[in-house]
Amino acid sequence: MGEETEPGTPRALVRPCTPAALHAFVREYLDVVVPTKPLIAGHASPFDYLWHAFEETEIPRDCVVWANRGGGKTFLAAVATLLDLVFKDGIEIRILGGSLEQSRRMHTHLRALFEREPFASMIEGRVTDTKLRLTNGSEVQLLAQSQTSVRGTRVQKLRCDEVELFDERVWDAAQLVTREKVCGPADDPVFVPGSIECLSTMHVPYGIMHKLVKEAGGHGPAFRHEHADGSPVDATRRLFRWGVLDVLGACGDEHQCDACPLELECAGRAKLRDEGDAGHVSIGDAVRLKRRVGKSMWDTEMLCLRPHRSDCVLPEFDVSTHVIERAPDEPAPGSPGGGWVWIGGMDFGIRAPTVVLWAAVDAEGVVRVLGEHAAAGVTLERHAEAMRESPWPAPAWLGVDPAGRQRSNQTGISDAQAMRKLGFTIRDRRMGVEQGLELLRARLSPAAGPPTLYIHRRCEKLIESLEKYRYPSDRPESLEPVKDGSDHAVDALRYMIQNLDAPYETKRGAYA
């Protein structure tokens, strides 16, 4: 590592060039042990992120860190920042938190790390509340959560902490701040590509963090490495995910697996962890945390399994349960109906998208939604043409919004009447929104027996809408879902199910 040559002279530091050398450096100089092996299959270790952030050659350079509360992500990002500043002369880094307070937490960690020698001797001038500069020209500065603060910034690295809390306009502006640069001393140069790191827990479905994880090809049923058509996800960011079990400390004989609340997740793996690779969360602390919260919060905040769904209109919908790869005896697109009854649902829109769903009902009454069509700014005639050209069998009927009975000022007839004139059989059973939603809930999670409603994975718009569809979080008494665009596909599904499961009147056309 290098040693002091004279009293008061800083030791000459050698840049670690291997994972083992970096792990040893952090332990010796910072007295920090970073776990190198995850306990949960499919997760990364915290050290995987630290090595990626430091070594500069793994592609893609942008990365997402999805970690539990108290999982050390902010502290570890501070360690990564110290390593960059020390070994990459002239590098410029900015820290952007979900709030200025969040940015200051990372800066507080960084200042504490730089109080240790030999790093304290490298500081140039005075460390301020928002800035730290080294004698080698390296610099880190805090940014406020505002477009004014972000725009105009040109740096090699942007570390975004608690990105889930970002204003989307600030996040969009942040995408254009990085520039590559050759850093380091002349005899040991390091090419640093411009990169953005995003660190956060995941709180809400289809928030910024959810989108970033999905784009990075995250693991699990909701985060596939391929699109619905089987084509691979071209990930532009590297994903590192860990939960509380991955940062657990060593487990001694005083903890018995058969009596441990963590046994379901851990399955004894913590006892196999070497003390030299242990994390910072003690077994006792993890047990106490689990006992204080419900399963939903534990799964979201501590295991990093899924986002919160506390405001969701349809929390009964579960991707792992209701999303299917293929229905039993599913007929191929373009083939006859295979003995099933084909039905449809449609939500009319003009500027907002019109959504059409195709579903097959088997002899037991199980509904499987197998196809979708969504487009905005298109006439009903064009939608009808797209439906006729669809590979799916013609639906026996389409369930639509009863409001579609209202006449258009332009055509003089209603959307429902227009669809009938185009040859479709329409059902438009009147029903309150909450009453229709209860019919969906009854199929997604019956009081007895398995679900009777499934969605094919190719129906990406509907799946996203079912997860995102929510009540207003600032009005907990409201039973009126938020109209944020996620309602259209769910409405099409609701019209289909309420016309299937409740009494209705049928007005026929002739599907051409």
C-alpha positions as CSV (number, residue, x, y, z in Angstrom):
1,M,0.0,0.0,0.0
2,G,2.9,2.4,0.6
3,E,4.3,3.6,3.9
4,E,5.4,6.9,5.6
5,T,8.9,7.9,4.6
6,E,9.3,10.6,7.3
7,P,7.2,11.7,10.2
8,G,4.4,14.1,9.0
9,T,4.8,13.0,5.4
10,P,1.7,11.3,3.9
11,R,2.1,7.8,2.8
12,A,2.3,7.3,-1.0
13,L,-1.0,5.6,-2.0
14,V,-1.1,3.1,-4.8
15,R,-4.2,2.9,-6.8
16,P,-5.9,-0.6,-6.2
17,C,-6.2,-2.4,-9.6
18,T,-8.0,-5.5,-8.5
19,P,-11.2,-6.2,-6.5
20,A,-9.1,-7.9,-3.8
21,A,-6.7,-4.9,-3.6
22,L,-9.6,-2.4,-3.4
23,H,-11.4,-4.5,-0.6
24,A,-8.1,-4.6,1.4
25,F,-7.5,-0.9,0.8
26,V,-10.9,0.2,2.1
27,R,-10.5,-2.1,5.2
28,E,-7.0,-0.9,6.0
29,Y,-7.4,2.9,5.4
30,L,-11.1,3.4,6.2
31,D,-11.6,0.6,8.7
32,V,-14.7,-0.5,6.6
33,V,-15.6,-4.0,5.7
34,V,-17.8,-4.2,2.6
35,P,-19.6,-7.5,2.0
36,T,-18.5,-9.2,-1.2
37,K,-21.1,-12.0,-1.3
38,P,-24.9,-11.5,-1.3
39,L,-27.0,-13.9,0.8
40,I,-30.0,-13.7,-1.5
41,A,-29.9,-15.3,-5.0
42,G,-30.1,-12.8,-7.8
43,H,-28.9,-9.9,-5.6
44,A,-25.6,-8.1,-5.9
45,S,-23.2,-7.4,-3.0
46,P,-22.4,-3.9,-1.9
47,F,-18.8,-4.4,-3.0
48,D,-20.0,-5.2,-6.5
49,Y,-21.2,-1.6,-6.7
50,L,-18.1,-0.1,-5.1
51,W,-15.8,-1.9,-7.6
52,H,-18.0,-0.9,-10.6
53,A,-17.9,2.8,-9.4
54,F,-14.1,2.8,-9.0
55,E,-12.6,0.8,-11.9
56,E,-14.2,2.7,-14.8
57,T,-14.3,0.0,-17.5
58,E,-17.4,-2.1,-16.9
59,I,-20.2,-1.3,-19.4
60,P,-22.7,0.3,-19.1
61,R,-21.1,2.9,-16.8
62,D,-24.4,4.4,-15.6
63,C,-25.8,2.4,-12.7
64,V,-28.7,2.0,-10.4
65,V,-28.4,0.9,-6.7
66,W,-31.6,-0.4,-5.3
67,A,-31.0,-1.1,-1.7
68,N,-32.9,-1.3,1.6
69,R,-33.3,1.5,4.2
70,G,-30.2,1.4,6.4
71,G,-28.4,-0.7,3.7
72,G,-25.4,1.6,3.6
73,K,-26.0,3.0,0.1
74,T,-25.4,6.6,1.1
75,F,-22.3,5.8,3.1
76,L,-20.9,3.5,0.4
77,A,-21.4,6.3,-2.2
78,A,-19.4,8.5,0.0
79,V,-16.6,5.9,0.1
80,A,-16.8,5.7,-3.7
81,T,-16.5,9.5,-3.9
82,L,-13.4,9.5,-1.7
83,L,-11.7,6.8,-3.8
84,D,-12.5,8.8,-7.0
85,L,-11.2,12.1,-5.5
86,V,-8.0,10.5,-4.2
87,F,-7.0,8.4,-7.2
88,K,-8.4,10.3,-10.2
89,D,-6.7,13.7,-10.1
90,G,-8.8,16.5,-11.4
91,I,-12.1,14.6,-11.4
92,E,-15.2,16.6,-10.7
93,I,-18.2,15.0,-8.9
94,R,-21.6,16.4,-8.0
95,I,-23.9,15.0,-5.3
96,L,-27.6,15.5,-6.0
97,G,-30.1,14.2,-3.3
98,G,-33.8,14.0,-3.3
99,S,-33.5,17.0,-1.0
100,L,-30.6,19.2,0.0
101,E,-30.8,17.5,3.4
102,Q,-30.2,14.1,1.7
103,S,-27.2,15.5,-0.2
104,R,-25.8,16.7,3.1
105,R,-26.0,13.3,4.6
106,M,-23.6,11.9,2.0
107,H,-21.4,15.0,2.4
108,T,-21.3,14.4,6.2
109,H,-20.1,10.9,5.7
110,L,-17.5,12.1,3.2
111,R,-16.2,14.8,5.6
112,A,-15.8,12.2,8.4
113,L,-13.9,9.9,6.0
114,F,-11.5,12.7,5.1
115,E,-10.7,13.3,8.8
116,R,-8.5,10.2,8.6
117,E,-4.9,10.2,7.5
118,P,-3.5,10.2,4.9
119,F,-6.6,11.7,3.4
120,A,-6.9,14.8,5.7
121,S,-3.5,16.0,4.4
122,M,-4.8,16.0,0.8
123,I,-7.5,18.6,1.5
124,E,-7.0,22.0,-0.1
125,G,-8.3,25.0,1.9
126,R,-11.4,24.7,4.0
127,V,-14.1,22.1,3.7
128,T,-17.5,23.9,3.4
129,D,-21.0,22.7,3.8
130,T,-21.3,22.1,0.1
131,K,-17.8,21.7,-1.3
132,L,-14.6,19.7,-0.7
133,R,-11.5,20.1,-2.9
134,L,-8.1,18.2,-2.9
135,T,-4.6,19.5,-3.7
136,N,-4.6,17.2,-6.7
137,G,-7.4,19.3,-8.3
138,S,-10.3,16.8,-7.5
139,E,-13.5,18.3,-6.3
140,V,-16.9,17.3,-5.1
141,Q,-19.9,19.7,-4.6
142,L,-23.5,19.4,-3.5
143,L,-26.3,20.4,-5.8
144,A,-29.8,21.6,-4.8
145,Q,-32.8,19.8,-6.0
146,S,-33.6,22.3,-8.7
147,Q,-33.2,22.8,-12.4
148,T,-31.3,26.0,-11.9
149,S,-28.7,24.1,-9.8
150,V,-28.4,21.2,-12.3
151,R,-28.4,23.0,-15.6
152,G,-25.0,24.3,-16.6
153,T,-23.1,21.6,-14.6
154,R,-20.4,19.7,-16.5
155,V,-18.8,17.0,-14.5
156,Q,-17.5,13.5,-14.8
157,K,-19.8,11.9,-12.2
158,L,-23.2,12.7,-10.8
159,R,-24.3,10.7,-7.8
160,C,-28.0,10.9,-7.2
161,D,-29.1,9.8,-3.7
162,E,-32.8,8.8,-3.1
163,V,-33.7,9.4,-6.7
164,E,-37.2,8.1,-5.9
165,L,-37.8,11.6,-4.3
166,F,-36.6,13.6,-7.3
167,D,-38.7,16.1,-9.2
168,E,-39.0,14.5,-12.7
169,R,-38.0,17.8,-14.4
170,V,-34.8,17.9,-12.3
171,W,-34.1,14.3,-13.2
172,D,-34.6,15.0,-16.9
173,A,-32.2,18.0,-16.7
174,A,-29.6,15.9,-14.9
175,Q,-29.2,13.6,-17.9
176,L,-27.1,16.1,-19.7
177,V,-24.5,17.1,-17.1
178,T,-21.7,14.6,-17.5
179,R,-18.5,14.8,-19.6
180,E,-15.7,12.3,-20.0
181,K,-12.1,13.2,-19.0
182,V,-8.7,11.7,-18.5
183,C,-7.9,12.1,-14.8
184,G,-5.0,11.1,-12.5
185,P,-1.3,11.8,-12.5
186,A,0.6,11.7,-15.8
187,D,2.3,8.4,-14.9
188,D,-1.0,6.7,-14.0
189,P,-3.9,8.3,-16.1
190,V,-7.5,7.0,-15.7
191,F,-10.0,7.6,-18.5
192,V,-13.3,8.5,-16.7
193,P,-16.4,8.2,-18.9
194,G,-19.2,10.6,-17.9
195,S,-21.6,8.6,-15.7
196,I,-24.7,8.9,-13.5
197,E,-25.3,6.8,-10.4
198,C,-28.8,6.4,-8.9
199,L,-29.2,5.2,-5.4
200,S,-32.5,4.7,-3.7
201,T,-35.0,2.4,-2.1
202,M,-38.2,1.9,-4.2
203,H,-41.4,3.3,-2.8
204,V,-44.0,3.6,-5.5
205,P,-45.0,1.5,-8.5
206,Y,-43.9,3.2,-11.7
207,G,-42.1,6.1,-10.0
208,I,-38.6,7.2,-11.2
209,M,-36.8,4.3,-9.4
210,H,-39.2,1.7,-10.7
211,K,-38.6,2.9,-14.3
212,L,-34.8,2.9,-13.8
213,V,-34.8,-0.6,-12.4
214,K,-36.9,-1.9,-15.2
215,E,-34.7,-0.2,-17.8
216,A,-31.7,-1.8,-16.2
217,G,-33.2,-5.2,-16.7
218,G,-34.0,-5.9,-13.0
219,H,-34.7,-9.4,-11.7
220,G,-38.0,-10.8,-10.7
221,P,-41.4,-11.2,-12.4
222,A,-42.0,-7.4,-12.7
223,F,-38.5,-6.7,-14.0
224,R,-37.7,-8.9,-17.1
225,H,-34.5,-9.1,-19.1
226,E,-36.6,-9.2,-22.3
227,H,-39.6,-7.5,-23.7
228,A,-43.0,-9.2,-24.1
229,D,-42.1,-10.3,-27.6
230,G,-39.0,-12.0,-26.3
231,S,-36.5,-9.4,-27.6
232,P,-33.7,-8.6,-25.1
233,V,-33.7,-5.4,-23.0
234,D,-30.8,-3.2,-24.1
235,A,-29.9,-2.0,-20.6
236,T,-28.3,1.4,-20.5
237,R,-27.6,1.1,-16.8
238,R,-26.1,-1.5,-14.6
239,L,-28.3,-2.7,-11.7
240,F,-27.0,-3.5,-8.2
241,R,-29.7,-4.6,-5.7
242,W,-29.3,-5.7,-2.1
243,G,-31.5,-6.0,0.9
244,V,-31.0,-6.2,4.6
245,L,-30.0,-9.9,4.5
246,D,-27.1,-9.1,2.2
247,V,-25.6,-6.6,4.7
248,L,-26.2,-8.8,7.8
249,G,-23.3,-9.3,10.2
250,A,-21.9,-12.6,11.2
251,C,-24.4,-14.9,12.9
252,G,-23.1,-16.6,16.1
253,D,-24.3,-19.6,18.1
254,E,-26.4,-17.3,20.3
255,H,-28.9,-17.1,17.4
256,Q,-30.8,-20.4,16.7
257,C,-32.3,-20.6,13.2
258,D,-35.4,-22.5,14.2
259,A,-36.4,-19.7,16.5
260,C,-35.3,-16.8,14.4
261,P,-37.8,-14.5,12.6
262,L,-35.3,-14.2,9.7
263,E,-35.2,-17.9,9.1
264,L,-37.7,-17.7,6.2
265,E,-35.5,-15.3,4.2
266,C,-32.1,-16.4,5.5
267,A,-32.4,-20.2,5.7
268,G,-29.2,-20.3,7.8
269,R,-27.0,-18.6,5.2
270,A,-25.8,-15.9,7.6
271,K,-24.1,-18.6,9.7
272,L,-21.9,-19.4,6.7
273,R,-20.7,-15.8,6.3
274,D,-17.1,-15.2,7.3
275,E,-16.5,-12.4,9.9
276,G,-14.1,-10.8,7.4
277,D,-17.0,-10.4,4.9
278,A,-19.8,-9.5,7.3
279,G,-22.1,-6.6,6.9
280,H,-22.9,-3.7,9.2
281,V,-26.5,-4.7,10.3
282,S,-26.5,-7.0,13.4
283,I,-28.9,-10.0,13.5
284,G,-30.5,-8.5,16.6
285,D,-31.2,-5.2,14.9
286,A,-32.7,-6.9,11.8
287,V,-35.0,-9.0,14.0
288,R,-36.2,-6.0,15.9
289,L,-36.9,-4.1,12.7
290,K,-38.9,-7.0,11.2
291,R,-41.0,-7.3,14.4
292,R,-42.0,-3.6,14.2
293,V,-43.5,-3.5,10.6
294,G,-45.9,-5.3,8.5
295,K,-45.0,-7.7,5.7
296,S,-45.7,-5.2,2.9
297,M,-43.2,-2.6,4.4
298,W,-40.7,-5.3,5.2
299,D,-40.8,-6.7,1.6
300,T,-40.5,-3.2,0.1
301,E,-38.2,-1.2,2.4
302,M,-35.9,-4.0,3.7
303,L,-35.9,-6.9,1.2
304,C,-36.3,-4.8,-1.9
305,L,-38.8,-7.2,-3.5
306,R,-41.4,-4.7,-4.9
307,P,-42.6,-1.1,-4.5
308,H,-45.2,-0.1,-2.0
309,R,-48.8,-0.5,-3.1
310,S,-50.6,1.0,-0.1
311,D,-52.5,3.5,-2.4
312,C,-53.2,1.1,-5.2
313,V,-56.8,0.6,-6.3
314,L,-56.2,-3.1,-7.0
315,P,-53.6,-4.4,-4.5
316,E,-54.9,-7.9,-5.2
317,F,-53.1,-7.8,-8.6
318,D,-49.8,-9.6,-8.3
319,V,-47.5,-10.0,-11.3
320,S,-46.2,-13.3,-10.0
321,T,-49.7,-14.7,-9.7
322,H,-51.8,-13.1,-12.4
323,V,-49.3,-12.6,-15.3
324,I,-48.9,-15.7,-17.5
325,E,-46.5,-16.6,-20.3
326,R,-49.1,-18.8,-22.1
327,A,-52.6,-19.9,-21.4
328,P,-53.4,-23.6,-21.3
329,D,-54.4,-24.7,-24.8
330,E,-54.0,-21.1,-26.0
331,P,-54.8,-20.9,-29.7
332,A,-52.1,-19.2,-31.8
333,P,-52.8,-15.7,-33.0
334,G,-54.9,-15.8,-36.2
335,S,-56.3,-19.2,-35.6
336,P,-60.0,-19.9,-34.8
337,G,-61.1,-19.4,-31.2
338,G,-60.1,-22.9,-30.0
339,G,-63.5,-23.6,-28.4
340,W,-63.1,-20.5,-26.1
341,V,-65.5,-17.6,-26.1
342,W,-63.7,-14.5,-27.1
343,I,-64.8,-11.1,-25.6
344,G,-63.5,-7.6,-25.6
345,G,-63.3,-4.4,-23.5
346,M,-62.9,-0.9,-24.9
347,D,-62.2,2.5,-23.3
348,F,-62.9,5.4,-25.7
349,G,-60.4,8.3,-25.9
350,I,-59.3,11.0,-28.3
351,R,-56.3,12.9,-26.9
352,A,-56.1,10.2,-24.3
353,P,-55.5,6.7,-25.7
354,T,-58.3,4.4,-26.7
355,V,-57.6,1.0,-25.3
356,V,-59.0,-2.3,-26.6
357,L,-58.5,-5.7,-24.9
358,W,-59.1,-9.2,-26.2
359,A,-59.9,-12.0,-23.7
360,A,-60.8,-15.7,-23.9
361,V,-63.3,-17.2,-21.5
362,D,-62.9,-21.0,-20.9
363,A,-65.6,-23.5,-19.9
364,E,-65.0,-22.8,-16.2
365,G,-65.5,-19.1,-16.7
366,V,-61.8,-18.2,-16.3
367,V,-60.9,-15.0,-18.2
368,R,-57.5,-14.7,-19.8
369,V,-56.6,-11.3,-21.4
370,L,-54.4,-12.2,-24.3
371,G,-54.2,-9.1,-26.5
372,E,-54.3,-5.3,-26.3
373,H,-54.4,-2.3,-28.6
374,A,-53.8,1.3,-27.4
375,A,-53.5,4.4,-29.5
376,A,-54.2,8.1,-29.1
377,G,-55.4,10.7,-31.6
378,V,-57.0,8.1,-33.9
379,T,-60.6,8.0,-35.1
380,L,-63.0,5.2,-34.3
381,E,-62.8,4.0,-37.9
382,R,-59.0,3.6,-37.6
383,H,-59.5,1.7,-34.3
384,A,-62.1,-0.6,-35.9
385,E,-59.7,-1.2,-38.8
386,A,-56.9,-2.1,-36.4
387,M,-59.2,-4.5,-34.6
388,R,-60.2,-6.2,-37.8
389,E,-56.5,-6.6,-38.7
390,S,-55.6,-7.9,-35.3
391,P,-54.4,-11.5,-35.1
392,W,-56.9,-12.2,-32.4
393,P,-60.3,-13.8,-33.1
394,A,-63.3,-11.4,-33.4
395,P,-64.8,-10.8,-30.0
396,A,-68.4,-11.9,-29.5
397,W,-69.0,-8.5,-27.9
398,L,-67.2,-5.4,-26.6
399,G,-67.9,-4.1,-23.2
400,V,-67.7,-0.3,-23.2
401,D,-68.3,2.8,-21.0
402,P,-72.0,3.6,-20.6
403,A,-70.9,7.2,-21.0
404,G,-70.2,6.2,-24.6
405,R,-73.9,6.5,-25.2
406,Q,-73.6,10.3,-25.1
407,R,-73.8,11.9,-28.6
408,S,-70.8,13.6,-30.1
409,N,-71.2,17.2,-31.1
410,Q,-69.4,16.5,-34.4
411,T,-71.1,13.2,-35.5
412,G,-74.5,13.5,-33.8
413,I,-74.2,9.9,-32.6
414,S,-72.5,8.3,-29.6
415,D,-69.2,6.4,-29.7
416,A,-71.1,3.2,-28.8
417,Q,-73.6,3.8,-31.7
418,A,-70.7,4.5,-34.0
419,M,-69.1,1.2,-33.1
420,R,-72.4,-0.6,-33.8
421,K,-72.6,1.0,-37.2
422,L,-69.1,-0.3,-37.8
423,G,-70.4,-3.8,-37.2
424,F,-69.5,-4.5,-33.6
425,T,-71.8,-6.0,-30.9
426,I,-71.7,-3.6,-27.9
427,R,-72.5,-4.1,-24.3
428,D,-72.6,-1.0,-22.1
429,R,-73.9,-2.1,-18.7
430,R,-74.3,0.9,-16.3
431,M,-72.4,0.4,-13.0
432,G,-70.6,2.6,-10.5
433,V,-66.8,2.6,-10.7
434,E,-66.3,1.1,-7.2
435,Q,-68.9,-1.6,-7.9
436,G,-67.1,-2.5,-11.1
437,L,-63.8,-2.6,-9.3
438,E,-65.2,-5.0,-6.8
439,L,-66.0,-7.4,-9.6
440,L,-62.3,-7.2,-10.7
441,R,-61.2,-7.8,-7.1
442,A,-63.4,-10.9,-6.8
443,R,-61.8,-12.4,-9.9
444,L,-58.2,-11.4,-8.9
445,S,-58.6,-12.7,-5.3
446,P,-61.7,-14.8,-4.8
447,A,-62.8,-15.7,-1.2
448,A,-62.4,-19.3,-2.2
449,G,-60.4,-21.0,-4.9
450,P,-57.7,-19.7,-7.3
451,P,-58.0,-16.5,-9.4
452,T,-60.3,-16.4,-12.4
453,L,-58.6,-13.5,-14.2
454,Y,-55.2,-13.7,-15.8
455,I,-53.2,-11.3,-18.0
456,H,-50.7,-12.4,-20.7
457,R,-47.3,-10.8,-20.4
458,R,-47.6,-9.3,-23.8
459,C,-50.3,-6.9,-22.5
460,E,-47.6,-4.6,-21.1
461,K,-49.9,-1.5,-21.0
462,L,-52.6,-3.3,-19.0
463,I,-50.0,-4.8,-16.5
464,E,-48.5,-1.4,-15.9
465,S,-51.9,0.2,-15.4
466,L,-53.0,-2.4,-12.9
467,E,-49.9,-1.8,-10.8
468,K,-50.0,2.0,-11.1
469,Y,-53.7,2.6,-10.8
470,R,-54.0,4.4,-7.4
471,Y,-56.1,6.5,-5.1
472,P,-54.9,10.0,-4.3
473,S,-52.4,9.7,-1.4
474,D,-53.2,13.2,-0.1
475,R,-57.0,12.3,0.2
476,P,-57.2,9.0,2.0
477,E,-61.0,9.2,2.3
478,S,-61.4,9.4,-1.5
479,L,-62.7,6.4,-3.5
480,E,-62.1,8.2,-6.8
481,P,-59.0,6.8,-8.5
482,V,-56.4,9.3,-9.8
483,K,-56.8,10.1,-13.5
484,D,-53.1,10.1,-14.5
485,G,-53.3,7.9,-17.6
486,S,-53.1,4.6,-15.9
487,D,-56.9,4.4,-15.7
488,H,-57.6,3.8,-19.4
489,A,-56.5,0.1,-19.7
490,V,-58.0,-0.7,-16.3
491,D,-61.3,0.9,-17.4
492,A,-61.4,-1.2,-20.5
493,L,-60.9,-4.3,-18.3
494,R,-63.6,-3.2,-15.9
495,Y,-66.1,-2.6,-18.7
496,M,-65.4,-6.1,-20.0
497,I,-65.8,-7.8,-16.6
498,Q,-68.9,-5.9,-15.5
499,N,-70.6,-6.8,-18.8
500,L,-69.6,-10.4,-18.3
501,D,-70.4,-10.9,-14.6
502,A,-73.4,-8.6,-14.1
503,P,-76.8,-8.4,-15.9
504,Y,-76.7,-6.5,-19.2
505,E,-78.5,-5.7,-22.3
506,T,-77.0,-6.6,-25.7
507,K,-77.5,-4.5,-28.8
508,R,-76.2,-6.3,-31.7
509,G,-74.3,-5.3,-34.8
510,A,-72.6,-7.5,-37.4
511,Y,-68.8,-7.8,-36.9
512,A,-67.5,-7.3,-40.4
